[in-house]
Amino acid sequence: MTRRTRTALTLAAASAAALCAAGQAAAVPTEPVQKAGPAFAIGSSITAAWNPSTFGTFSKGRNYEIRLQDMTVVSPLVIATVPAAETTRTFSGLDNGHRYRVSVRAFEVPCVFLAPGGGSCLAYAGSSLYSTPDAREFRMDATDPTGSVNINGGALYTNSRTVNLTLAATDPASAGQPASGIDGVQISEDTTFSCNPLTSTADCPVPVTNPRSFTLADGLDGNRTVRVRYRDKASQYNPGGLIALLTVSGNASATSTDTIVLDRSQPTPVVTMGIPTADAGVPVAFSAAGSTDATSGVDPTSAVWDFGDGTAPVNALQLNKSFANPGTHTGSLTVRDRAGNTNTQAFSFTVTGAPAPGGGGVTITNPGTGTAALTDPIRGAKRLNRAVQGKKLRIRVRLANRIQVRVSILRIAASGRAVVRRQVRTAGPGFAVFTFTAPKAGRHVVRIKAGADTLSFPMGIARR
């Protein structure tokens, strides 16, 4: 080798060293900042993502260093090296409830020999040049929340599509560690939850508030089932990924349901009368038991009668009613179904004549079996409340219900009253006739007992 040749090589090496030094000065990378991730991550894996780092001009020895550490048990670091062209890394097999830390930093190996003329780097060596690390912490959450739903406080029926939901949910701890908490609830009448945040908000999570108003879908009356599914605050650790836009985030509870009967139709009141006409003062049986409602049924405690005769309305499914004044009375029956719908039916009743004298039209109350009316008690007498000694005497009793009736004829004497005749029978509804042979002449009392009550009136027995 000539002296000229050695001189040329020395100059080239010096030039390359100078260029390499310049490359080293420009090779310190910028900090790769991680994209924001969730505080709680679903499942057992995470995907960290960061922005690209800016490297030097000439170096090719460029990489990212990713570190993962379990902070719950202070496990050794898991270190991975990622080429500079990539900006994500996924870690799997993570433990539920554990807290983890992920840090990312860029590094570049210095160039130690450039090609002649300032070309590409021919060799890399020496200590790597590291950026400042960027760290994020999060906790794994693979535990589903639990919850329930209650419609209108547990009511069985409703006459409105708008109902109030009582929502209750808890998010259990994950492996004994604090839970992420309830984030929202999905509500639907369908068997599935069709939420797609890009196309519709239907069935998408809403805040858990009580009471929560919900409108049932329009349609036929009948059983309606509301379904709810709770979501916690955990989400996929995939910051900025498209998956976060297309799916509903959070661990999901099992579906909870409650059912209510929707009934928007009025009931049909049906008025049933024992007889269409009656004398004044004669009790008549009225019943609303035949009233109907196809969906929820008639509330048997809701029947209200207004008889249009100036008396106060009466709340009863069945009752006996007597009218004081003759004429045609127009009344109404109002019933309510179990969902709260009401309807009213008008009716009329004709009252003829006036109350019969001598005890006619008196009502005997008989708890448990209704009422019995005692009318026109004396039959076969020459005149009212008169009979003839030794002749047949008939006493007729009108009964609204089947009941035991006792008829006695008592004589009024100087020594006091004495029972001289008595008959007992169970009869009704309708007329019961008691036949006696009139006792000796004198003053008497006829006593009629139905149940616990008594009707008495005087009667004179004449000689033949």
C-alpha positions in Angstrom: 0.0 0.0 0.0 1.4 3.4 -1.0 1.4 6.4 1.2 -1.2 8.1 -1.0 -3.6 5.2 -0.4 -3.2 5.2 3.3 -3.8 8.9 3.4 -7.1 8.6 1.4 -8.4 5.9 3.8 -7.6 8.0 6.8 -9.5 11.0 5.5 -12.5 8.8 4.6 -12.6 7.3 8.1 -12.4 10.7 9.7 -15.3 11.9 7.5 -17.4 8.9 8.4 -16.7 9.3 12.1 -17.8 12.9 11.9 -21.0 12.0 10.1 -21.7 9.2 12.6 -21.3 11.7 15.5 -23.7 14.0 13.8 -26.2 11.0 13.5 -25.8 10.2 17.1 -26.7 13.7 18.2 -29.9 13.6 16.3 -31.0 10.1 17.3 -32.6 10.7 20.8 -36.3 9.8 20.2 -39.2 11.8 21.5 -41.5 10.4 24.3 -44.2 8.0 22.9 -47.3 9.1 24.9 -49.8 6.4 25.5 -53.4 7.0 24.5 -55.8 7.2 27.4 -57.2 3.8 28.6 -59.9 2.8 31.1 -59.4 2.7 34.8 -60.9 -0.9 34.7 -60.2 -3.3 31.9 -62.6 -6.2 30.9 -61.5 -9.8 30.8 -57.9 -11.0 31.1 -56.0 -9.1 28.4 -55.2 -5.5 27.5 -54.0 -3.8 24.3 -51.8 -0.7 25.0 -51.6 2.0 22.2 -49.3 5.0 21.9 -48.5 7.8 19.4 -45.5 7.3 17.1 -42.2 8.6 18.4 -39.9 10.9 16.4 -36.5 9.3 15.8 -33.1 10.6 14.5 -32.4 11.1 10.8 -29.9 8.3 10.0 -30.3 5.5 12.5 -32.2 2.3 11.8 -31.8 0.7 15.2 -35.2 2.0 16.4 -37.6 0.2 18.8 -40.1 0.6 21.6 -39.7 -1.0 25.0 -43.0 -2.0 26.7 -43.0 -2.9 30.4 -45.9 -4.6 32.2 -45.9 -5.1 36.0 -48.5 -6.6 38.4 -48.7 -4.0 41.2 -51.0 -6.2 43.3 -48.4 -8.9 43.9 -45.4 -6.8 42.8 -44.4 -9.4 40.2 -41.3 -9.1 38.0 -41.5 -6.9 34.9 -42.6 -8.4 31.6 -40.6 -6.6 29.0 -41.3 -6.7 25.3 -39.6 -5.0 22.4 -41.7 -3.6 19.5 -40.4 -2.4 16.2 -40.7 1.3 15.5 -43.3 0.6 12.8 -45.8 -0.7 15.4 -47.7 1.3 18.0 -49.7 -1.3 19.9 -49.0 -4.3 22.1 -51.4 -6.9 23.6 -50.8 -8.7 27.0 -52.9 -11.7 27.9 -53.4 -14.0 30.9 -53.9 -11.1 33.4 -55.6 -11.8 36.8 -59.0 -10.5 37.7 -58.9 -7.8 40.3 -55.2 -7.1 40.0 -53.8 -3.7 39.3 -51.2 -3.3 36.5 -48.9 -0.7 35.2 -47.9 -0.4 31.6 -45.0 1.9 30.5 -43.7 2.7 27.0 -40.5 4.3 25.9 -38.7 4.6 22.6 -35.0 3.8 22.2 -32.5 4.0 19.4 -29.1 2.3 19.0 -26.4 4.8 17.9 -24.8 4.5 14.5 -21.0 3.9 14.7 -20.1 3.9 11.0 -21.7 5.7 8.1 -21.1 4.8 4.5 -18.6 7.0 2.6 -20.2 10.2 1.4 -22.8 10.4 4.2 -24.9 7.4 3.1 -26.7 4.9 5.3 -25.4 3.7 8.7 -23.2 0.6 8.2 -23.0 -0.4 11.9 -24.8 0.2 15.2 -23.2 -0.1 18.6 -22.9 1.5 22.0 -25.5 2.4 24.6 -29.1 2.9 23.4 -30.6 6.4 23.5 -33.9 6.2 25.5 -36.8 8.6 25.6 -38.7 9.5 28.7 -41.1 6.6 29.6 -44.9 7.1 29.7 -46.8 5.0 32.2 -50.5 4.1 32.7 -52.2 2.1 35.5 -55.5 0.1 35.4 -57.2 -2.7 37.2 -58.6 -5.9 35.6 -62.4 -6.5 36.1 -63.9 -9.7 34.9 -66.8 -9.8 37.4 -70.3 -9.2 36.1 -72.7 -6.9 38.0 -76.1 -8.2 39.4 -79.5 -6.5 39.6 -83.3 -6.5 39.4 -86.2 -4.5 38.1 -89.7 -3.8 39.5 -92.6 -2.3 37.6 -95.0 0.2 39.3 -94.0 -0.9 42.8 -95.0 -4.5 42.1 -98.5 -3.7 40.7 -100.1 -6.5 38.7 -102.0 -4.2 36.3 -101.7 -0.8 34.6 -103.9 1.2 32.3 -101.1 3.3 31.0 -98.2 2.5 28.7 -95.9 4.7 30.7 -94.7 2.9 33.8 -92.2 3.5 36.5 -89.3 1.1 37.0 -87.5 0.6 40.3 -83.9 -0.4 39.4 -81.5 -2.0 41.8 -77.9 -3.1 40.9 -74.6 -3.9 42.6 -71.2 -4.5 41.1 -69.3 -7.1 43.3 -65.7 -6.7 44.1 -63.2 -8.4 41.7 -61.1 -10.9 43.7 -61.7 -8.8 46.8 -60.6 -5.6 45.1 -62.7 -2.5 44.6 -65.3 -2.8 41.8 -65.6 -0.4 38.9 -69.2 0.4 39.8 -72.5 0.4 37.9 -72.3 2.6 34.7 -75.8 2.2 33.3 -78.7 -0.1 32.4 -80.2 -1.4 29.2 -84.0 -1.6 29.1 -86.0 -3.5 26.5 -89.2 -5.4 25.9 -87.5 -7.6 23.3 -85.6 -10.8 24.2 -82.4 -9.1 22.9 -80.8 -5.7 23.4 -80.2 -4.2 20.0 -78.1 -1.2 20.9 -75.8 0.0 18.2 -74.3 3.4 19.1 -73.7 4.3 15.5 -77.2 3.8 14.2 -79.7 4.0 17.1 -79.8 4.7 20.9 -82.6 2.2 21.4 -81.7 -0.4 24.1 -78.5 1.5 24.8 -77.4 2.0 28.4 -79.0 4.9 30.4 -78.2 6.1 33.9 -79.7 4.1 36.8 -82.2 6.5 38.4 -85.3 5.7 40.5 -88.0 5.8 39.5 -87.1 5.4 35.9 -89.9 6.2 33.5 -90.4 3.7 30.6 -93.0 3.6 27.8 -94.3 0.2 26.8 -94.5 -0.4 23.1 -97.9 0.2 21.5 -99.9 -2.9 20.7 -102.5 -5.2 22.2 -103.4 -5.2 25.9 -102.1 -8.1 28.0 -99.0 -9.3 29.6 -95.9 -7.1 29.1 -92.4 -8.0 30.2 -89.7 -5.5 30.8 -86.1 -6.8 30.6 -83.0 -5.0 32.0 -79.3 -5.6 31.8 -76.8 -3.7 33.9 -73.3 -2.6 32.8 -70.3 -1.7 34.9 -67.6 0.9 34.1 -65.0 -1.6 32.9 -64.1 -1.5 29.1 -61.7 -2.9 26.6 -58.2 -1.5 27.1 -57.9 -0.6 23.4 -57.8 3.2 23.3 -59.0 4.8 20.2 -59.9 1.5 18.6 -63.1 1.2 16.4 -64.4 -1.5 18.6 -65.2 1.0 21.2 -67.6 2.7 18.8 -69.5 -0.4 17.7 -70.1 -2.2 20.9 -71.5 -1.5 24.3 -68.8 -1.3 26.9 -68.8 -2.8 30.4 -69.3 -6.3 31.9 -73.0 -7.2 31.6 -75.3 -8.7 34.3 -77.7 -11.5 33.6 -81.0 -10.3 32.3 -83.6 -9.4 34.9 -87.4 -9.2 34.2 -90.7 -8.1 35.6 -94.2 -8.5 34.1 -97.3 -6.4 34.3 -100.7 -6.6 32.6 -101.6 -3.6 30.4 -105.3 -3.0 30.3 -106.7 0.1 28.6 -110.3 -1.1 28.1 -113.2 -0.2 30.3 -115.1 -2.9 32.2 -118.7 -3.7 31.5 -121.1 -3.0 34.4 -124.0 -5.4 34.6 -127.0 -4.6 36.9 -129.0 -7.6 38.2 -132.3 -6.9 40.1 -134.3 -9.5 42.0 -137.6 -8.1 40.7 -138.3 -5.2 38.2 -140.9 -3.5 40.4 -141.8 -3.5 44.1 -144.0 -1.8 46.6 -142.5 1.1 48.5 -140.5 -0.1 51.5 -140.0 -3.6 50.1 -136.3 -4.5 49.9 -135.1 -5.6 46.5 -131.9 -7.5 45.8 -129.3 -5.7 43.5 -126.1 -7.3 42.3 -123.1 -6.2 40.2 -121.5 -9.7 40.3 -122.2 -10.2 36.6 -120.0 -7.2 35.6 -117.1 -8.2 33.4 -113.7 -7.1 32.2 -111.8 -9.2 29.6 -108.2 -8.3 30.6 -107.7 -7.6 34.3 -111.1 -8.5 35.7 -113.5 -6.3 37.8 -112.4 -5.2 41.2 -115.1 -6.7 43.4 -114.7 -3.9 46.0 -115.3 -1.1 43.4 -119.0 -1.3 42.7 -120.8 2.0 43.6 -124.6 2.3 43.4 -126.4 5.6 43.1 -130.1 4.8 43.2 -131.3 8.3 42.3 -133.7 8.6 45.2 -131.7 11.1 47.2 -129.9 8.5 49.4 -126.1 8.4 49.6 -124.3 6.2 47.1 -123.5 2.7 48.4 -120.3 0.8 47.8 -121.2 -2.9 47.6 -121.1 -5.8 45.1 -124.5 -7.0 46.3 -127.1 -5.4 48.5 -130.8 -5.1 49.3 -132.5 -1.7 48.7 -135.9 -0.4 49.5 -137.4 2.8 48.1 -139.6 5.1 50.2 -141.4 6.9 47.4 -143.5 5.4 44.5 -142.4 6.2 41.0 -139.6 5.3 38.5 -136.1 5.8 39.9 -133.2 6.2 37.6 -129.9 5.0 39.1 -126.4 4.1 38.0 -123.8 1.4 38.8 -120.1 2.3 38.4 -117.4 -0.4 38.5 -113.7 -0.3 38.2 -111.4 -3.0 36.8 -108.1 -4.0 38.5 -106.1 -1.7 36.2 -108.1 1.4 37.3 -110.4 1.8 34.3 -114.0 2.7 35.3 -117.4 2.6 33.5 -121.0 3.5 34.5 -124.3 1.8 33.6 -127.6 3.5 34.1 -130.7 1.5 35.2 -134.3 2.2 36.3 -136.6 0.7 38.9 -140.3 1.2 39.4 -141.8 1.5 42.9 -145.6 1.0 43.2 -148.0 1.6 46.0 -147.2 2.6 49.5 -145.9 0.6 52.5 -148.6 -1.8 53.9 -149.9 -0.8 57.3 -149.7 -2.9 60.4 -146.0 -3.6 60.0 -145.9 -4.0 56.3 -142.6 -3.1 54.7 -140.5 -3.5 57.8 -137.0 -4.8 57.1 -135.3 -7.3 59.4 -131.6 -7.2 59.1 -130.0 -10.7 59.1 -126.2 -10.4 59.0 -124.6 -13.0 56.8 -127.6 -13.9 54.7 -129.1 -10.6 53.7 -132.4 -9.0 54.7 -135.9 -10.3 55.0 -139.0 -8.2 54.3 -142.1 -8.8 56.4 -145.2 -7.5 54.4 -148.9 -7.9 54.6 -148.6 -10.2 57.7 -152.3 -10.7 58.3 -154.3 -12.7 55.7 -157.9 -14.0 56.1 -158.9 -11.5 58.8 -162.3 -9.6 58.6 -160.3 -6.4 58.9 -156.7 -5.4 59.3 -155.2 -6.9 62.5 -158.4 -8.7 63.3 -159.3 -12.4 63.3 -162.2 -14.5 64.4 -161.9 -17.1 67.2 -161.6 -20.7 65.8 -161.2 -19.6 62.2 -158.2 -20.2 60.0 -155.6 -17.4 60.2 -152.8 -17.1 57.6 -149.7 -14.9 58.2 -147.5 -14.4 55.1 -143.9 -13.3 55.3 -141.9 -12.1 52.3 -138.2 -13.2 52.5 -135.4 -12.0 50.3 -133.1 -14.9 51.3 -133.3 -18.3 52.8 -133.5 -17.9 56.5 -135.1 -19.4 59.6 -138.4 -17.7 60.6 -140.4 -18.0 63.8 -144.0 -16.8 64.0 -145.6 -16.6 67.5 -149.1 -15.5 68.7 -149.0 -14.3 72.3 -152.0 -13.5 74.4 -152.1 -10.4 76.5 -153.8 -11.4 79.9 -153.9 -10.0 83.4 -151.2 -12.4 84.4 -149.0 -11.3 81.5 -148.1 -12.6 78.1 -148.2 -16.3 77.3 -147.3 -18.1 74.1 -150.4 -19.8 72.8 -149.2 -20.6 69.3 -145.8 -20.9 67.6 -144.4 -22.2 64.3 -140.8 -22.3 63.0 -139.5 -23.1 59.6 -136.7 -22.2 57.2 -137.8 -20.7 54.0 -137.1 -18.1 51.3 -136.4 -16.4 49.1 -140.0 -15.6 48.4 -143.2 -15.9 50.5 -143.5 -18.1 53.5 -147.1 -18.7 54.7 -147.9 -19.7 58.3 -151.4 -21.1 59.1 -153.0 -21.0 62.5 -156.4 -21.5 64.1 -157.2 -18.3 65.8 -157.1 -18.6 69.6 -159.8 -17.4 72.1 -161.1 -13.9 71.8 -159.0 -11.2 73.3 -156.0 -9.0 72.7 -152.9 -10.6 71.2 -149.5 -9.8 69.8 -148.0 -11.4 66.6 -144.3 -11.7 66.8 -142.2 -12.6 63.8 -138.4 -13.3 64.2 -135.9 -13.6 61.3 -132.4 -14.1 62.6 -131.7 -11.8 65.4 -134.4 -9.2 64.8 -138.1 -9.1 65.6 -141.2 -7.5 64.2 -144.3 -7.3 66.5 -147.8 -5.9 66.0 -151.1 -6.1 67.9 -154.0 -8.3 66.7 -157.5 -8.6 68.1 -159.4 -11.9 68.1 -163.1 -11.5 68.0 -165.8 -13.9 69.1 -167.9 -15.7 66.4 
